[in-house]
């Protein structure tokens, strides 16, 4: 017999890349709120029901969103080959 939940776990175990703005340092006195933010690409395997990442790895930081998305897409192609939208 096949396991009906096997395909669910296989899909959940695929590596994904999250692109978001993250604080890399606290905002200093007199700075604008966005001064301590950079775009981060974080690879992860999934999320728990409370929203925390499963297998969250160390993020890679970029100065702008375009470079962050390009890096995430390149990692996706390197890992899985082809476009997996």
GIFENSUL-V17820 format. One record per residue. N is the residue number from 1. SS is DSSP state (alpha for helix, beta for strand, coil for the rest). PSI is psi as a letter, one per 30 degrees, with the letter a starting at -180 (NA if undefined). NEAR is the number of other C-alpha atoms within 10 Angstrom. Layout:
n=N ss=SS psi=PSI near=NEAR
n=N ss=SS psi=PSI near=NEAR
//
This chain:
n=1 ss=coil psi=k near=3
n=2 ss=coil psi=l near=5
n=3 ss=coil psi=j near=7
n=4 ss=coil psi=f near=8
n=5 ss=coil psi=f near=8
n=6 ss=alpha psi=e near=10
n=7 ss=alpha psi=e near=10
n=8 ss=alpha psi=e near=10
n=9 ss=alpha psi=e near=10
n=10 ss=alpha psi=e near=9
n=11 ss=alpha psi=e near=11
n=12 ss=alpha psi=f near=14
n=13 ss=coil psi=g near=14
n=14 ss=coil psi=k near=11
n=15 ss=coil psi=k near=16
n=16 ss=beta psi=l near=18
n=17 ss=beta psi=k near=21
n=18 ss=beta psi=k near=14
n=19 ss=beta psi=k near=19
n=20 ss=beta psi=l near=15
n=21 ss=beta psi=k near=16
n=22 ss=beta psi=l near=15
n=23 ss=beta psi=k near=14
n=24 ss=coil psi=f near=13
n=25 ss=coil psi=l near=10
n=26 ss=coil psi=k near=10
n=27 ss=coil psi=k near=14
n=28 ss=coil psi=l near=10
n=29 ss=coil psi=k near=7
n=30 ss=coil psi=f near=6
n=31 ss=coil psi=l near=9
n=32 ss=coil psi=l near=9
n=33 ss=alpha psi=e near=12
n=34 ss=alpha psi=g near=11
n=35 ss=alpha psi=e near=13
n=36 ss=alpha psi=g near=15
n=37 ss=beta psi=k near=17
n=38 ss=beta psi=l near=20
n=39 ss=beta psi=k near=22
n=40 ss=beta psi=k near=26
n=41 ss=beta psi=j near=25
n=42 ss=beta psi=j near=19
n=43 ss=beta psi=k near=22
n=44 ss=beta psi=l near=19
n=45 ss=coil psi=f near=16
n=46 ss=beta psi=a near=19
n=47 ss=beta psi=k near=13
n=48 ss=coil psi=l near=8
n=49 ss=coil psi=f near=7
n=50 ss=coil psi=f near=6
n=51 ss=coil psi=f near=8
n=52 ss=coil psi=l near=10
n=53 ss=beta psi=k near=15
n=54 ss=beta psi=k near=14
n=55 ss=coil psi=g near=14
n=56 ss=coil psi=k near=17
n=57 ss=coil psi=a near=13
n=58 ss=coil psi=k near=11
n=59 ss=coil psi=l near=16
n=60 ss=beta psi=k near=15
n=61 ss=beta psi=k near=20
n=62 ss=beta psi=l near=16
n=63 ss=coil psi=f near=11
n=64 ss=coil psi=l near=12
n=65 ss=alpha psi=e near=17
n=66 ss=alpha psi=e near=10
n=67 ss=alpha psi=e near=15
n=68 ss=alpha psi=e near=21
n=69 ss=alpha psi=e near=19
n=70 ss=alpha psi=e near=11
n=71 ss=alpha psi=e near=17
n=72 ss=alpha psi=e near=20
n=73 ss=alpha psi=e near=17
n=74 ss=alpha psi=e near=15
n=75 ss=alpha psi=e near=16
n=76 ss=alpha psi=e near=18
n=77 ss=alpha psi=e near=13
n=78 ss=alpha psi=e near=10
n=79 ss=alpha psi=e near=11
n=80 ss=alpha psi=f near=12
n=81 ss=coil psi=k near=10
n=82 ss=coil psi=l near=11
n=83 ss=coil psi=k near=9
n=84 ss=coil psi=i near=8
n=85 ss=coil psi=NA near=4
//
